[in-house]
Amino acid sequence: MLPADLFGSETKNMMKVHSVTDISHTFSFYFDGRFARNYIQPIGGADARNWATLHKCDLSNVNLLVLQSGASPCLYLTEDVQAVWNFLEGGGGVVVLGEHVLFRREKTYRLNELVSAFGAKFIDQPASEPLKPSSELEVRDLKTYGGKTIELEDQSLWQILIRDAKARIVMALRPIGKGKLLVVSRALSGRQPNAEDPINAAMWQSILADLMCGKQIDPTKPPKSVMPENITGKTGLQIQHSDYLQPLAETIFAIYEGCRPLLEEILGVPPTQGMLKKLILLPTGGGGFSSGVAIGLGVWWGNFPEERYGMVELLGHEATHSWVLPFAEPMWNEGIATYVGILLGREFGLNKEANATLKRWIDGAKRHDSEMTKFDLASGTDIPHVVRMAKPMWIFEQLRTEEPRIISKYFQAKRRLIDPKKQKRYTANDSVAVLSTATGRNLFDWFRSLGIDVKASRTKVPHP
């Protein structure tokens, strides 16, 4: 029998949450800090992220482990499962957020490799609303993004906390050793990368505060994020990855090695000093990031490794963000990065894919603005994403008919004219002045004819 009340312990009022959120199986911007911002930080907790192979993460001063995975081929190793068992036996709390989804042609939802060891399974059965929380939760206005349901081998070992309208399980809790395990539909938590959807916050904060009560920690030593443990230095670049992504590391580095000189030719300048020193492989098909010194690449982007174009474009995109610092591009930061990625695809010999990608972007933008004159990239609001991305591509395509090397000439002029020691900002007006220098003619009137609010009087950058 389970205790009637697994919540409400007074101990949680005297303890601090030290959590680690695992992003080693599926990377997402939401779980890279936003879940904690929604639900852990509001109760005074401190969260770190685990990027490394799970069983290699030090959980000695951690009392809450957050596990999640989407469509990913990354296995849960026997050692990973044992590490979670040990953590629970020692009093730690574990929350597993899942949603049955398969990676490409696989037949196994990998998170089930973990939870099945505890008698649970995420299944491909949608939850029917309204959801019905148990009285212990004391929840009103339960919100959900839909989601799916959970099967339990032996329900007598669990406290069922939420069922759907057809009595299928959506959230369940089980005591294991001195700790507690919560399995729950991913759809019951937020998902926005800006953390602006803390749904069910009161419920989550109460549950998470209770889960960690079985393990004492030193509150003066907050958890620290653990980066991928495999680090290889190659020609001035560090590559970091977990054991799960080892099979792809050499292939991706070979692509980077081929792309690096092509990027420098396209951009016309070497990377900004100190930038682009580290390449982190991410278990996702959802893109990447750039922090200047490091870029992260989603290893399954664009159907990689079966197809190469997407990885080449992504590498060009993220590298551009690091390349152009210390000043990001003011009105076409994302658009020009993708455009450079497309040009890199051409130089890499993937012309068909690159040309099709560029056409798809520009055709999409022209459905909103056939003449490319309606939307103000400099200060406009409510600009469709496809327009914000593709209008810069279209602009540079027009200029390439006059000067095929316009991108390299632009970045050469920017490096020459914009001195971070003399100015703190790089504005849209500055960028048009720099582009005017690159073309040898004043482009302000042309930009205004495209509906972009820029004026020569607003910049001190010399230009034609």
C-alpha positions in Angstrom: 0.0 0.0 0.0 1.1 3.5 -0.7 0.9 6.3 1.9 -2.2 8.4 1.5 -0.3 11.7 1.2 3.0 11.8 -0.7 2.9 15.6 -0.7 2.8 18.2 2.0 6.0 17.1 3.8 7.2 19.9 6.1 10.7 18.9 5.3 10.5 20.5 1.9 10.1 23.9 3.5 13.5 23.6 5.0 15.4 22.2 2.0 16.7 23.6 -1.2 16.2 22.0 -4.6 19.4 21.1 -6.3 18.3 19.7 -9.7 20.0 18.4 -12.8 18.1 18.4 -16.1 19.3 15.8 -18.6 19.6 17.1 -22.2 22.1 14.3 -23.3 19.4 12.3 -25.1 17.4 15.1 -26.6 18.6 18.7 -26.6 16.0 21.4 -26.5 16.2 25.1 -25.6 13.2 24.6 -23.3 15.0 22.0 -21.1 18.2 23.9 -21.3 17.2 26.2 -18.5 13.6 27.2 -19.3 11.9 24.3 -17.4 13.9 25.3 -14.4 13.0 28.9 -14.8 9.3 28.0 -14.9 9.2 25.5 -12.1 12.4 25.2 -10.1 13.8 28.7 -9.6 10.4 30.0 -8.3 10.8 27.7 -5.3 14.3 28.8 -4.6 15.9 25.9 -6.5 19.2 25.8 -8.4 19.3 23.8 -11.7 22.2 22.6 -13.8 22.1 20.7 -17.1 23.7 17.4 -18.0 25.1 17.3 -21.6 27.2 14.2 -20.9 26.5 10.5 -21.0 24.0 10.2 -18.2 25.7 7.7 -15.9 28.9 9.9 -15.9 27.1 12.9 -14.3 27.9 13.5 -10.7 24.7 13.5 -8.7 26.2 13.4 -5.2 25.0 16.9 -4.2 21.8 16.7 -6.3 18.3 15.8 -4.9 16.2 16.1 -8.1 16.9 14.6 -11.5 14.8 15.7 -14.5 14.8 13.3 -17.4 13.2 13.8 -20.8 13.5 12.7 -24.4 11.7 13.2 -27.7 12.3 11.4 -30.9 15.9 10.4 -30.4 18.0 7.3 -31.2 20.2 7.8 -28.2 20.1 4.7 -26.0 19.6 4.5 -22.3 22.5 2.3 -21.4 22.4 -0.3 -18.7 24.8 2.0 -16.7 22.3 4.9 -17.1 19.5 2.9 -15.7 21.6 1.7 -12.8 22.6 5.3 -12.0 19.0 6.3 -11.8 18.2 3.3 -9.6 21.1 4.3 -7.3 20.0 7.9 -7.2 16.4 6.9 -6.2 17.6 4.4 -3.6 19.7 7.1 -2.0 16.7 9.4 -1.6 16.8 11.4 -4.8 13.6 12.4 -6.6 13.3 11.7 -10.4 10.8 13.2 -12.7 10.5 11.6 -16.2 8.6 13.7 -18.8 7.8 11.6 -21.9 5.7 11.4 -25.0 5.7 8.3 -27.2 7.3 9.3 -30.5 9.7 7.4 -32.7 12.9 8.5 -34.4 12.6 8.0 -38.2 12.3 4.3 -38.9 13.0 3.1 -35.3 10.4 1.0 -33.5 11.4 1.9 -29.9 10.7 5.1 -28.0 14.1 5.2 -26.2 12.8 6.7 -23.0 10.9 3.5 -22.4 14.3 1.7 -22.1 14.6 3.6 -18.8 11.1 3.7 -17.4 10.4 0.1 -18.2 13.0 -0.9 -15.6 10.6 0.6 -13.0 7.4 -0.9 -14.5 6.2 2.0 -16.6 5.8 2.6 -20.3 4.9 5.7 -22.4 2.4 4.5 -25.1 1.2 5.8 -28.4 -2.3 6.5 -27.1 -3.5 10.1 -27.0 -4.9 11.4 -23.8 -8.6 12.4 -23.9 -9.6 15.6 -22.2 -10.6 16.7 -19.7 -7.9 15.4 -17.5 -8.8 14.3 -14.0 -6.3 15.0 -11.2 -6.5 13.1 -7.9 -7.5 14.9 -4.8 -3.9 14.9 -3.5 -2.8 17.3 -6.1 -5.4 20.0 -5.2 -5.2 21.3 -8.8 -7.6 23.6 -10.4 -7.7 24.5 -14.1 -5.3 21.7 -15.2 -3.8 22.7 -18.6 -2.3 20.4 -21.2 -0.8 20.5 -24.7 -2.7 17.3 -25.5 -0.1 14.5 -25.1 -0.3 10.8 -24.7 -0.7 8.2 -21.9 1.2 5.8 -19.7 0.9 2.1 -18.9 2.0 0.6 -15.6 2.8 -3.1 -15.1 1.5 -3.1 -11.5 -0.7 -0.2 -10.5 -0.7 -1.2 -6.9 2.9 0.1 -6.7 2.0 3.5 -7.9 -0.1 6.5 -6.8 -2.1 7.6 -9.9 -2.1 11.4 -9.8 -3.8 12.3 -13.1 -6.0 10.2 -15.5 -7.5 11.3 -18.7 -11.3 11.3 -19.5 -11.1 7.5 -20.3 -9.3 6.7 -17.0 -5.9 6.2 -18.8 -2.9 7.3 -16.8 -1.2 10.6 -17.5 0.8 11.1 -14.2 1.9 8.5 -11.6 4.2 8.4 -8.6 6.1 5.5 -7.1 8.4 5.4 -4.0 11.6 3.6 -4.7 14.1 3.1 -1.8 14.3 6.4 0.0 13.3 8.3 -3.2 10.4 8.9 -5.4 9.9 8.5 -9.2 7.3 10.5 -11.1 6.4 9.6 -14.7 4.3 12.1 -16.5 3.1 13.3 -19.9 5.4 15.9 -21.4 2.3 17.8 -22.4 1.7 19.0 -18.8 4.6 21.4 -18.7 5.6 24.4 -20.7 7.5 24.2 -24.0 8.2 27.8 -25.2 11.9 28.6 -25.6 11.2 32.0 -24.0 9.7 30.3 -20.9 6.5 32.3 -21.2 4.1 29.4 -20.7 4.6 28.1 -17.1 1.4 26.0 -17.3 0.4 24.2 -14.1 3.1 26.1 -12.2 1.6 25.7 -8.7 1.2 21.9 -9.2 4.7 21.5 -10.6 6.3 23.6 -7.9 4.6 21.6 -5.2 5.5 18.2 -6.7 9.1 19.1 -7.4 9.6 20.5 -3.9 8.3 17.2 -2.5 10.2 14.8 -4.8 13.6 16.0 -3.5 12.8 15.6 0.2 14.4 12.2 0.7 18.0 13.4 0.1 20.0 15.9 2.1 22.4 18.1 0.1 24.8 20.9 0.9 22.9 24.0 0.0 26.1 26.1 -0.2 27.3 24.1 -3.2 24.9 24.5 -6.1 25.0 22.0 -8.9 27.2 22.7 -11.9 26.4 21.8 -15.5 28.3 18.8 -17.0 29.3 19.3 -20.6 29.9 16.4 -23.1 32.8 14.4 -21.7 34.5 13.4 -24.9 36.8 16.3 -26.1 39.0 16.0 -29.2 41.3 18.8 -30.4 41.6 19.0 -34.1 43.4 21.8 -36.1 42.5 24.5 -33.6 39.0 23.3 -32.9 37.7 21.4 -29.9 34.9 18.9 -30.6 32.7 17.9 -27.7 30.2 15.0 -27.6 28.7 12.4 -25.4 29.2 8.7 -25.9 25.8 8.6 -27.5 27.0 10.7 -30.4 30.4 9.2 -30.9 29.5 7.5 -34.2 28.8 10.8 -35.9 31.7 12.9 -34.6 34.3 12.0 -37.2 31.8 12.5 -40.1 30.7 15.9 -38.8 34.3 17.0 -38.3 35.2 16.0 -41.9 32.4 18.2 -43.1 33.6 21.1 -41.0 37.1 20.6 -42.2 35.9 20.9 -45.8 33.7 23.9 -45.1 36.1 26.0 -43.1 38.2 27.4 -46.0 35.0 27.8 -48.1 33.4 29.9 -45.4 36.4 32.1 -45.1 36.3 32.6 -48.9 32.5 33.4 -48.8 32.8 35.8 -45.8 36.0 37.4 -47.0 37.6 37.6 -43.5 38.8 35.1 -40.9 36.7 34.5 -37.8 36.8 37.2 -35.2 39.8 36.6 -32.9 38.9 34.2 -30.1 35.7 33.0 -31.7 34.7 29.6 -33.2 37.0 27.5 -31.0 34.6 24.8 -30.0 32.0 22.5 -31.7 29.4 20.8 -29.5 27.4 18.0 -31.0 23.7 18.2 -29.9 21.2 15.3 -29.8 18.5 17.0 -31.8 17.3 17.5 -35.3 16.1 21.0 -34.3 19.0 23.2 -35.4 21.8 24.6 -33.2 23.2 27.6 -31.5 26.2 29.9 -31.4 27.7 31.5 -28.3 30.6 33.1 -30.1 33.4 30.8 -28.9 31.3 27.7 -29.3 28.7 26.5 -31.9 26.3 23.7 -31.3 25.1 21.5 -34.2 22.0 19.4 -34.1 23.3 16.1 -35.4 20.1 15.0 -37.1 19.3 18.3 -38.8 18.2 18.0 -42.4 17.9 14.2 -42.3 21.6 13.8 -41.5 23.6 11.6 -41.8 21.6 10.1 -44.7 21.7 13.6 -46.4 24.6 16.1 -46.1 23.1 19.4 -47.3 21.3 20.3 -44.1 24.4 19.8 -42.0 26.5 21.9 -44.3 23.9 24.7 -44.3 23.5 24.5 -40.5 27.3 24.7 -40.0 27.5 27.7 -42.2 24.6 29.4 -40.4 25.9 28.9 -36.9 29.5 29.6 -37.9 28.4 32.9 -39.4 26.9 34.0 -36.1 30.3 33.6 -34.4 32.3 34.9 -37.4 30.7 38.3 -37.5 31.1 39.2 -33.8 31.5 41.4 -31.7 28.5 43.0 -33.5 25.6 40.8 -34.6 23.8 41.8 -37.7 21.0 44.2 -36.7 18.2 43.5 -39.1 19.1 40.3 -40.9 21.0 38.3 -38.3 19.2 35.0 -38.9 18.5 35.6 -42.6 22.0 36.4 -43.6 23.3 33.4 -41.6 21.1 31.0 -43.4 22.0 32.7 -46.7 25.7 32.1 -46.0 24.8 28.5 -45.2 23.1 28.2 -48.6 26.1 29.8 -50.4 28.3 27.3 -48.5 26.1 24.5 -49.8 26.8 25.6 -53.3 30.5 25.9 -52.8 30.4 22.4 -51.2 29.0 21.0 -54.5 25.4 20.7 -53.3 24.0 23.1 -55.8 20.6 21.4 -56.4 19.7 21.4 -52.7 21.1 24.9 -52.1 19.2 26.4 -55.0 16.0 24.7 -54.0 16.3 25.9 -50.4 16.9 29.5 -51.5 13.9 29.4 -53.9 11.7 27.9 -51.2 12.5 30.8 -48.8 12.0 33.5 -51.3 8.8 32.1 -52.8 7.5 31.8 -49.3 8.2 35.4 -48.5 6.7 36.6 -51.8 3.4 35.0 -50.8 3.2 37.8 -48.2 4.9 40.5 -50.2 5.3 39.9 -53.9 7.3 43.1 -54.5 9.4 42.9 -51.3 8.3 46.4 -50.3 5.9 46.0 -47.4 7.8 44.9 -44.4 10.3 47.1 -42.5 13.2 44.9 -41.4 14.8 47.7 -39.4 12.0 48.6 -37.0 8.8 46.8 -38.2 6.7 44.5 -36.0 4.6 41.5 -36.8 6.8 40.5 -39.7 6.1 36.9 -40.9 9.1 34.7 -40.1 9.6 33.6 -43.7 9.8 37.3 -44.7 12.3 38.2 -41.9 14.4 35.3 -43.1 14.1 35.6 -46.8 13.9 39.3 -47.6 17.6 39.7 -46.6 18.4 36.8 -48.9 16.5 38.5 -51.7 18.3 41.8 -51.1 21.7 40.2 -51.3 20.6 38.2 -54.4 19.8 41.5 -56.1 23.2 42.9 -55.2 25.0 39.8 -56.3 23.9 40.5 -59.9 26.1 43.5 -59.7 28.9 42.1 -57.5 29.0 38.3 -57.2 31.2 38.6 -54.1 29.0 41.1 -52.3 28.8 39.0 -49.1 32.6 39.0 -48.7 32.9 42.6 -49.6 30.3 43.5 -47.1 32.0 41.7 -44.2 35.4 43.0 -45.3 34.0 46.6 -45.1 32.3 45.9 -41.8 35.6 44.6 -40.3 37.4 47.7 -41.7 34.9 50.3 -40.7 33.3 49.2 -37.5 35.7 49.5 -34.5 34.3 48.1 -31.3 36.7 50.3 -29.4 34.9 53.4 -30.9 31.3 52.3 -31.0 29.1 50.3 -28.7 26.3 49.4 -31.2 25.9 48.4 -34.8 22.5 49.6 -36.1 20.5 49.0 -39.2 21.6 52.4 -40.5 25.2 51.4 -39.9 24.8 48.2 -41.9 23.3 50.0 -44.9 26.3 52.4 -44.8 28.7 49.5 -44.7 26.8 47.8 -47.5 26.9 51.0 -49.5 30.7 51.0 -49.2 30.8 47.4 -50.3 28.9 48.2 -53.5 30.4 51.6 -54.1 27.1 53.4 -54.2 24.6 54.9 -51.7 21.9 52.4 -51.0 19.7 54.3 -48.5 17.1 55.4 -51.1 16.9 51.8 -52.5 16.4 50.4 -49.0 13.6 53.0 -48.3 12.0 51.9 -51.6 11.9 48.4 -50.1 9.9 49.7 -47.1 12.9 49.7 -44.7 13.2 52.8 -42.5 16.9 53.7 -42.7 18.5 57.1 -43.2 22.1 58.2 -43.8 21.7 61.0 -41.2 21.4 58.3 -38.5 24.8 56.8 -38.9 28.3 58.1 -38.5 29.8 55.4 -40.6 31.5 56.9 -43.8 29.8 55.8 -47.0 29.3 56.9 -50.6 
